[in-house]
Amino acid sequence: MQSKAASARNRWVIAASGMVTMMTLGTIYSWSLFTQPLSGGFGWSNMTTTWTFALAFFSLSFGAMVGGRWHDKIGPRKVAFTGVML
């Protein structure tokens, strides 16, 4: 059995890890802030930036489906760690 101090420290690590994970997942929703600078800086069309967002969102959705099934088999820690590393 873990001591109270180790248990409390582990809770904060889990909370901080969850917060970082949610922040990385939320970055896809900030894409609209980058479309104009990318279009202006690289000369990309609106179609190009839209396809980039669509590909990123498809990857997020597909990863969530695969990760959800994998989560049911092995649990949340390994799935979350793998997702963060990817």
N, CA, C and O atoms as a MOPAC input file, in Angstrom:
PM7 MOZYME 1SCF
protein

 N      0.84000 1    -1.18400 1     0.00000 1
 C      0.00000 1     0.00000 1     0.00000 1
 C      0.88600 1     1.24800 1     0.00000 1
 O      1.92400 1     1.27900 1     0.66000 1
 N      0.47400 1     2.25800 1    -0.73300 1
 C      1.24700 1     3.49200 1    -0.81200 1
 C      1.02000 1     4.34700 1     0.42000 1
 O     -0.03200 1     4.30000 1     1.05800 1
 N      2.04800 1     5.13400 1     0.73400 1
 C      1.88100 1     6.08400 1     1.83000 1
 C      0.99900 1     7.23300 1     1.35600 1
 O      0.78200 1     7.40500 1     0.15700 1
 N      0.49400 1     8.01700 1     2.30400 1
 C     -0.37700 1     9.14500 1     1.95300 1
 C      0.36000 1    10.17500 1     1.10900 1
 O     -0.21500 1    10.73600 1     0.17600 1
 N      1.63100 1    10.43000 1     1.42500 1
 C      2.40700 1    11.42000 1     0.66500 1
 C      2.60500 1    10.96800 1    -0.77900 1
 O      2.46400 1    11.76700 1    -1.70500 1
 N      2.93100 1     9.69200 1    -0.97200 1
 C      3.12500 1     9.17500 1    -2.33400 1
 C      1.81800 1     9.18800 1    -3.09900 1
 O      1.79800 1     9.49700 1    -4.29000 1
 N      0.72800 1     8.85700 1    -2.43000 1
 C     -0.58200 1     8.85100 1    -3.06600 1
 C     -1.00000 1    10.26000 1    -3.48700 1
 O     -1.53800 1    10.45200 1    -4.57800 1
 N     -0.75300 1    11.24500 1    -2.61900 1
 C     -1.09500 1    12.63700 1    -2.94200 1
 C     -0.24200 1    13.14700 1    -4.09400 1
 O     -0.74900 1    13.84900 1    -4.96800 1
 N      1.02900 1    12.81100 1    -4.11200 1
 C      1.91500 1    13.23300 1    -5.19400 1
 C      1.45800 1    12.60100 1    -6.51400 1
 O      1.44700 1    13.26900 1    -7.54800 1
 N      1.09100 1    11.34300 1    -6.48300 1
 C      0.62300 1    10.64600 1    -7.67900 1
 C     -0.64900 1    11.29500 1    -8.22600 1
 O     -0.82500 1    11.37700 1    -9.44200 1
 N     -1.52700 1    11.75200 1    -7.35200 1
 C     -2.74900 1    12.42500 1    -7.80200 1
 C     -2.43400 1    13.69500 1    -8.57600 1
 O     -3.07400 1    13.98600 1    -9.58600 1
 N     -1.44500 1    14.45400 1    -8.10300 1
 C     -1.08400 1    15.68800 1    -8.79200 1
 C     -0.42900 1    15.40300 1   -10.13700 1
 O     -0.63300 1    16.14400 1   -11.09800 1
 N      0.35000 1    14.34200 1   -10.20900 1
 C      0.96600 1    13.95700 1   -11.48400 1
 C     -0.11700 1    13.57800 1   -12.48800 1
 O     -0.05000 1    13.96900 1   -13.65300 1
 N     -1.10300 1    12.82500 1   -12.04500 1
 C     -2.20000 1    12.42200 1   -12.91800 1
 C     -3.00900 1    13.64800 1   -13.35700 1
 O     -3.37900 1    13.75500 1   -14.52700 1
 N     -3.28200 1    14.56400 1   -12.43800 1
 C     -4.03400 1    15.77400 1   -12.78300 1
 C     -3.26200 1    16.63500 1   -13.78600 1
 O     -3.84300 1    17.12900 1   -14.75200 1
 N     -1.95900 1    16.81600 1   -13.56300 1
 C     -1.14600 1    17.61000 1   -14.47700 1
 C     -1.05200 1    16.93400 1   -15.84700 1
 O     -1.11600 1    17.60400 1   -16.87700 1
 N     -0.90500 1    15.63100 1   -15.85800 1
 C     -0.85100 1    14.89300 1   -17.12700 1
 C     -2.15800 1    15.03700 1   -17.89000 1
 O     -2.14500 1    15.22300 1   -19.10700 1
 N     -3.27300 1    14.95500 1   -17.19900 1
 C     -4.57200 1    15.13400 1   -17.84400 1
 C     -4.73800 1    16.52600 1   -18.41900 1
 O     -5.28800 1    16.69200 1   -19.50700 1
 N     -4.26800 1    17.52300 1   -17.69600 1
 C     -4.37300 1    18.90000 1   -18.17400 1
 C     -3.53100 1    19.11000 1   -19.43800 1
 O     -3.99200 1    19.73300 1   -20.39400 1
 N     -2.31300 1    18.59800 1   -19.44300 1
 C     -1.45900 1    18.72800 1   -20.62100 1
 C     -2.06700 1    17.99100 1   -21.80300 1
 O     -2.03800 1    18.49000 1   -22.92800 1
 N     -2.61300 1    16.81900 1   -21.56000 1
 C     -3.25300 1    16.04800 1   -22.62800 1
 C     -4.43200 1    16.81600 1   -23.21700 1
 O     -4.57100 1    16.88100 1   -24.43800 1
 N     -5.26500 1    17.38900 1   -22.38900 1
 C     -6.41300 1    18.15700 1   -22.89100 1
 C     -5.97400 1    19.41000 1   -23.64200 1
 O     -6.62000 1    19.81100 1   -24.61000 1
 N     -4.87500 1    20.03300 1   -23.20200 1
 C     -4.37100 1    21.20900 1   -23.90800 1
 C     -3.88500 1    20.82300 1   -25.30300 1
 O     -4.11800 1    21.56000 1   -26.26100 1
 N     -3.21900 1    19.68800 1   -25.42700 1
 C     -2.75000 1    19.27400 1   -26.74600 1
 C     -3.91400 1    18.89200 1   -27.64500 1
 O     -3.87100 1    19.14300 1   -28.85000 1
 N     -4.94900 1    18.29300 1   -27.08200 1
 C     -6.12700 1    17.97200 1   -27.88600 1
 C     -6.85200 1    19.23100 1   -28.33800 1
 O     -7.44600 1    19.24600 1   -29.41600 1
 N     -6.81300 1    20.26700 1   -27.54800 1
 C     -7.50900 1    21.50500 1   -27.87900 1
 C     -6.80700 1    22.35400 1   -28.92600 1
 O     -7.39600 1    23.29900 1   -29.45000 1
 N     -5.56500 1    22.03300 1   -29.23700 1
 C     -4.85100 1    22.84200 1   -30.21700 1
 C     -5.48300 1    22.78300 1   -31.60000 1
 O     -5.34800 1    23.73100 1   -32.37300 1
 N     -6.15900 1    21.70700 1   -31.92600 1
 C     -6.78000 1    21.60800 1   -33.25600 1
 C     -7.85600 1    22.67700 1   -33.43500 1
 O     -8.10500 1    23.12900 1   -34.55200 1
 N     -8.48200 1    23.07300 1   -32.35500 1
 C     -9.55400 1    24.06100 1   -32.45400 1
 C     -9.01800 1    25.49200 1   -32.60900 1
 O     -9.78200 1    26.41600 1   -32.89000 1
 N     -7.73200 1    25.66800 1   -32.43000 1
 C     -7.13900 1    26.98900 1   -32.65100 1
 C     -6.64500 1    27.14900 1   -34.08700 1
 O     -6.02500 1    28.16100 1   -34.41500 1
 N     -6.90700 1    26.18100 1   -34.93200 1
 C     -6.42900 1    26.22100 1   -36.31200 1
 C     -6.88200 1    27.48000 1   -37.05000 1
 O     -6.13800 1    28.02700 1   -37.86300 1
 N     -8.08500 1    27.93000 1   -36.77200 1
 C     -8.59800 1    29.10500 1   -37.49400 1
 C     -7.72800 1    30.33600 1   -37.27400 1
 O     -7.73700 1    31.25000 1   -38.09900 1
 N     -6.97800 1    30.37700 1   -36.18000 1
 C     -6.07300 1    31.50400 1   -35.93800 1
 C     -4.87800 1    31.49200 1   -36.88300 1
 O     -4.25800 1    32.53000 1   -37.11200 1
 N     -4.55200 1    30.33600 1   -37.42800 1
 C     -3.36300 1    30.20000 1   -38.25600 1
 C     -3.64500 1    30.24600 1   -39.74800 1
 O     -2.70900 1    30.32600 1   -40.54300 1
 N     -4.89800 1    30.19800 1   -40.14700 1
 C     -5.18600 1    30.11800 1   -41.58200 1
 C     -4.73600 1    31.36600 1   -42.34500 1
 O     -4.11600 1    31.24900 1   -43.40200 1
 N     -5.03600 1    32.54100 1   -41.82900 1
 C     -4.62500 1    33.76100 1   -42.53800 1
 C     -3.10000 1    33.93700 1   -42.56900 1
 O     -2.56100 1    34.24800 1   -43.63100 1
 N     -2.38700 1    33.75200 1   -41.45700 1
 C     -0.92400 1    33.86700 1   -41.54000 1
 C     -0.29900 1    32.84300 1   -42.49200 1
 O      0.65200 1    33.16400 1   -43.20500 1
 N     -0.82500 1    31.61700 1   -42.50800 1
 C     -0.28200 1    30.61300 1   -43.42900 1
 C     -0.58200 1    30.97100 1   -44.87900 1
 O      0.26600 1    30.82500 1   -45.75900 1
 N     -1.79900 1    31.44100 1   -45.11100 1
 C     -2.16100 1    31.85100 1   -46.47400 1
 C     -1.28400 1    33.00400 1   -46.95000 1
 O     -0.81000 1    33.00100 1   -48.08600 1
 N     -1.07100 1    33.98100 1   -46.08800 1
 C     -0.26200 1    35.13700 1   -46.45500 1
 C      1.22000 1    34.82600 1   -46.54100 1
 O      1.90100 1    35.27400 1   -47.46300 1
 N      1.71900 1    34.06300 1   -45.58900 1
 C      3.15500 1    33.78800 1   -45.53400 1
 C      3.64100 1    32.81300 1   -46.58600 1
 O      4.72700 1    32.98700 1   -47.13800 1
 N      2.85900 1    31.79600 1   -46.87000 1
 C      3.28200 1    30.76800 1   -47.81300 1
 C      2.53600 1    30.82900 1   -49.14300 1
 O      2.85700 1    30.09500 1   -50.07700 1
 N      1.54800 1    31.69800 1   -49.22100 1
 C      0.76700 1    31.79700 1   -50.44100 1
 C     -0.20500 1    30.64200 1   -50.62100 1
 O     -0.59800 1    30.32300 1   -51.74400 1
 N     -0.58800 1    30.02100 1   -49.52500 1
 C     -1.51600 1    28.89700 1   -49.59700 1
 C     -2.92200 1    29.40800 1   -49.86800 1
 O     -3.29300 1    30.49900 1   -49.43600 1
 N     -3.68700 1    28.62000 1   -50.57800 1
 C     -5.08500 1    28.97500 1   -50.83000 1
 C     -5.93300 1    28.58400 1   -49.62200 1
 O     -5.49300 1    27.85600 1   -48.73200 1
 N     -7.14800 1    29.08900 1   -49.62500 1
 C     -8.08600 1    28.72400 1   -48.56600 1
 C     -8.37300 1    27.22600 1   -48.59700 1
 O     -8.57000 1    26.60500 1   -47.55300 1
 N     -8.39700 1    26.65000 1   -49.79300 1
 C     -8.62800 1    25.21400 1   -49.95000 1
 C     -7.51800 1    24.39800 1   -49.27400 1
 O     -7.79500 1    23.38300 1   -48.63600 1
 N     -6.28200 1    24.83800 1   -49.41400 1
 C     -5.15500 1    24.11900 1   -48.81600 1
 C     -5.23800 1    24.12000 1   -47.30100 1
 O     -5.05500 1    23.08100 1   -46.66700 1
 N     -5.51400 1    25.27600 1   -46.71900 1
 C     -5.60700 1    25.33500 1   -45.25900 1
 C     -6.82000 1    24.55900 1   -44.75400 1
 O     -6.77700 1    23.98700 1   -43.66600 1
 N     -7.89400 1    24.53400 1   -45.52800 1
 C     -9.07700 1    23.76800 1   -45.13100 1
 C     -8.78400 1    22.27700 1   -45.16500 1
 O     -9.19300 1    21.54900 1   -44.26000 1
 N     -8.08500 1    21.81200 1   -46.19000 1
 C     -7.73200 1    20.39400 1   -46.26800 1
 C     -6.75900 1    19.99600 1   -45.15800 1
 O     -6.82100 1    18.87700 1   -44.64900 1
 N     -5.88100 1    20.89100 1   -44.79300 1
 C     -4.96400 1    20.60900 1   -43.69100 1
 C     -5.73200 1    20.39900 1   -42.39500 1
 O     -5.44600 1    19.46600 1   -41.64500 1
 N     -6.71100 1    21.27000 1   -42.12700 1
 C     -7.54300 1    21.11700 1   -40.93100 1
 C     -8.35000 1    19.82800 1   -41.01500 1
 O     -8.46300 1    19.10700 1   -40.02400 1
 N     -8.91000 1    19.52900 1   -42.17700 1
 C     -9.71800 1    18.31800 1   -42.33700 1
 C     -8.88200 1    17.06700 1   -42.08500 1
 O     -9.35100 1    16.13200 1   -41.43700 1
 N     -7.66200 1    17.04200 1   -42.58700 1
 C     -6.77800 1    15.90700 1   -42.35700 1
 C     -6.42900 1    15.76700 1   -40.87400 1
 O     -6.41500 1    14.66000 1   -40.33600 1
 N     -6.15200 1    16.88200 1   -40.22800 1
 C     -5.83700 1    16.84600 1   -38.79800 1
 C     -7.04200 1    16.37100 1   -37.98600 1
 O     -6.89000 1    15.58800 1   -37.04900 1
 N     -8.22800 1    16.83900 1   -38.34000 1
 C     -9.42200 1    16.44200 1   -37.60400 1
 C     -9.76000 1    14.97400 1   -37.86000 1
 O    -10.19400 1    14.27300 1   -36.94600 1
 N     -9.56800 1    14.50500 1   -39.08800 1
 C     -9.76600 1    13.08800 1   -39.38500 1
 C     -8.80500 1    12.23900 1   -38.56200 1
 O     -9.20100 1    11.21700 1   -38.00200 1
 N     -7.54000 1    12.66000 1   -38.48700 1
 C     -6.55300 1    11.92300 1   -37.70600 1
 C     -6.94000 1    11.87900 1   -36.23300 1
 O     -6.79500 1    10.84300 1   -35.58400 1
 N     -7.42800 1    12.99300 1   -35.70300 1
 C     -7.87300 1    13.03400 1   -34.31600 1
 C     -9.04900 1    12.08600 1   -34.10200 1
 O     -9.08400 1    11.35200 1   -33.11400 1
 N    -10.00100 1    12.10000 1   -35.01200 1
 C    -11.17500 1    11.23800 1   -34.88900 1
 C    -10.80600 1     9.77000 1   -34.99700 1
 O    -11.26500 1     8.95300 1   -34.19900 1
 N     -9.98600 1     9.42800 1   -35.96900 1
 C     -9.55700 1     8.04600 1   -36.14700 1
 C     -8.75900 1     7.57400 1   -34.93300 1
 O     -8.94800 1     6.45900 1   -34.44700 1
 N     -7.86300 1     8.44100 1   -34.44800 1
 C     -7.08200 1     8.10200 1   -33.26300 1
 C     -7.95400 1     7.89300 1   -32.03400 1
 O     -7.65500 1     7.04000 1   -31.19800 1
 N     -9.03200 1     8.66700 1   -31.91800 1
 C     -9.94900 1     8.50600 1   -30.78700 1
 C    -10.67900 1     7.16800 1   -30.87300 1
 O    -10.89100 1     6.51100 1   -29.85300 1
 N    -11.06000 1     6.76400 1   -32.07300 1
 C    -11.73100 1     5.46600 1   -32.22800 1
 C    -10.79100 1     4.31300 1   -31.87900 1
 O    -11.16000 1     3.40400 1   -31.13600 1
 N     -9.58200 1     4.36000 1   -32.42000 1
 C     -8.60800 1     3.30200 1   -32.14200 1
 C     -8.22500 1     3.31200 1   -30.66100 1
 O     -8.17000 1     2.26800 1   -30.01200 1
 N     -7.96200 1     4.51900 1   -30.14100 1
 C     -7.58600 1     4.63200 1   -28.72900 1
 C     -8.68800 1     4.18300 1   -27.78900 1
 O     -8.40700 1     3.60900 1   -26.73700 1
 N     -9.94000 1     4.43700 1   -28.15200 1
 C    -11.05800 1     4.00900 1   -27.30800 1
 C    -11.16000 1     2.50200 1   -27.21600 1
 O    -11.39400 1     1.95000 1   -26.14100 1
 N    -10.98400 1     1.84300 1   -28.33700 1
 C    -11.02700 1     0.37000 1   -28.33000 1
 C     -9.83000 1    -0.20200 1   -27.57500 1
 O     -9.95300 1    -1.17400 1   -26.83100 1
 N     -8.67400 1     0.42000 1   -27.78000 1
 C     -7.46500 1    -0.03200 1   -27.09000 1
 C     -7.59800 1     0.21500 1   -25.58700 1
 O     -7.14200 1    -0.59600 1   -24.78100 1
 N     -8.21500 1     1.32200 1   -25.21400 1
 C     -8.45200 1     1.66000 1   -23.80300 1
 C     -9.27100 1     0.57800 1   -23.11200 1
 O     -8.99800 1     0.22600 1   -21.96500 1
 N    -10.27600 1     0.05200 1   -23.80900 1
 C    -11.10300 1    -0.99900 1   -23.22800 1
 C    -10.29700 1    -2.26000 1   -22.94300 1
 O    -10.62700 1    -3.01100 1   -22.02400 1
 N     -9.25500 1    -2.49800 1   -23.71200 1
 C     -8.46200 1    -3.71400 1   -23.53800 1
 C     -7.35600 1    -3.57700 1   -22.49500 1
 O     -7.14100 1    -4.49300 1   -21.70100 1
 N     -6.64300 1    -2.42700 1   -22.48800 1
 C     -5.45600 1    -2.34200 1   -21.62600 1
 C     -5.53200 1    -1.26400 1   -20.55400 1
 O     -4.67600 1    -1.22100 1   -19.67100 1
 N     -6.52900 1    -0.39800 1   -20.60900 1
 C     -6.65200 1     0.63500 1   -19.58900 1
 C     -6.16700 1     1.99600 1   -20.05700 1
 O     -5.56200 1     2.10900 1   -21.12400 1
 N     -6.42600 1     3.02900 1   -19.26600 1
 C     -6.18700 1     4.39800 1   -19.70900 1
 C     -4.73500 1     4.86000 1   -19.69100 1
 O     -4.35600 1     5.68500 1   -20.52200 1
 N     -3.92300 1     4.36800 1   -18.79000 1
 C     -2.57200 1     4.92700 1   -18.63900 1
 C     -1.70200 1     4.72400 1   -19.87300 1
 O     -1.08300 1     5.66800 1   -20.36400 1
 N     -1.65900 1     3.49800 1   -20.37000 1
 C     -0.81700 1     3.22400 1   -21.53400 1
 C     -1.33800 1     3.93700 1   -22.77400 1
 O     -0.55600 1     4.41400 1   -23.59600 1
 N     -2.65200 1     4.01000 1   -22.90700 1
 C     -3.23600 1     4.68600 1   -24.06300 1
 C     -2.93800 1     6.18100 1   -24.01300 1
 O     -2.53400 1     6.76100 1   -25.02200 1
 N     -3.12700 1     6.80300 1   -22.87700 1
 C     -2.85400 1     8.23600 1   -22.74800 1
 C     -1.37300 1     8.52700 1   -22.95300 1
 O     -1.02600 1     9.49900 1   -23.62500 1
 N     -0.50900 1     7.71900 1   -22.39800 1
 C      0.93100 1     7.92700 1   -22.55700 1
 C      1.32000 1     7.80600 1   -24.02100 1
 O      2.07900 1     8.63100 1   -24.52800 1
 N      0.81400 1     6.79700 1   -24.69900 1
 C      1.11800 1     6.60900 1   -26.12500 1
 C      0.60000 1     7.79100 1   -26.94500 1
 O      1.29200 1     8.28800 1   -27.83300 1
 N     -0.61100 1     8.23300 1   -26.64400 1
 C     -1.17500 1     9.38400 1   -27.36100 1
 C     -0.37300 1    10.64600 1   -27.17700 1
 O     -0.16200 1    11.39100 1   -28.13400 1
 N      0.07500 1    10.89700 1   -25.97900 1
 C      0.88000 1    12.08800 1   -25.71500 1
 C      2.21800 1    11.99700 1   -26.43400 1
 O      2.70300 1    12.99200 1   -26.97300 1
 N      2.81400 1    10.81800 1   -26.44600 1
 C      4.10100 1    10.65200 1   -27.12000 1
 C      3.95700 1    10.81800 1   -28.64400 1
 O      4.85700 1    11.34200 1   -29.30000 1
 N      2.84100 1    10.37700 1   -29.18800 1
 C      2.62800 1    10.55000 1   -30.62900 1
 C      2.37500 1    11.99800 1   -30.95800 1
 O      2.17400 1    12.34000 1   -32.12300 1

